[in-house]
Amino acid sequence: MAKQDKETYDSYEKDVYDNPPAGPMGVHRGARSAASRAMPYVIVIIVALLAGLLFWSIYSGEINNLKMPWLSQESSTTANSDESKSGESTSESQSDTKSSDEADASNTDSSADAQQNDDAQSDQNSDQTDNATPQQAVNTGTEVRVVNATNITGYAQSKADVLTQAGYTSVSASNPTGNVPSQTVVWYQNETDKATAENVAQTLGISNVQQSDGLVTPIVVVLLD
């Protein structure tokens, strides 16, 4: 029997690769819808229209007339902020002016009050001076009695002579007739004789001056050791 020179598909033994499973094998992409296929063209057309509109706006100058809401809102916010700052500045200026006016008014009132106080004080001092002048006047014609309560003979007369030499015209010397104080003193009976009594005490070198009632003369000088 002669050997076949050409081998065919049937000449080989059948295996698992000769019986593939039913259906498509490998990577398979489903059919696309009409909308998804048309979307790229729609996008290209929109972009082309926007680019043409932008080019026309720039070339014709109409881009300046386009309304941009975000820019308008920003401009409005800036204007409101400027107006608010202007209002605050005006308010601060008015407040400063008012404070300055109030300070000037306060200073004026203070100056007026101080002037009134000075005038009142001056009037009061003048009244006090007028009232005190008669009381503080030294009357060398006032009757003065010098009492010797010491053991030194003629001591009261010597002090009376001192007062006479100082200008006193009614001075007498005597001895004590009742109780005597514990220390040398110049007594005066009326407030109007206080200045004269102090002058008598100063002339005689006596520091103790007191007001007393029931005196025989307006001023009494009691001398003690």
ZIKA-V347898 format. One line per field, one symbol per residue. psi: psi as a letter, one per 40 degrees, with the letter a starting at -180 (. if undefined). A space follows every 50 residues. Layout:
BEGIN
psi=???
END
This chain:
BEGIN
psi=hihhdhiideeiiiadeegiiiiiiahhhihiiddddedddddddddddd dddddddddeeeddehhhdddddddddddddddddddddddddddddddd dddddddddddddddddddddddddddddddddddehhheeihhhhhhfa ehhedddddddddddeeheghiiiiieaiiieihihiidideeddddddd dddefhehhihiifididhhhhhi.
END
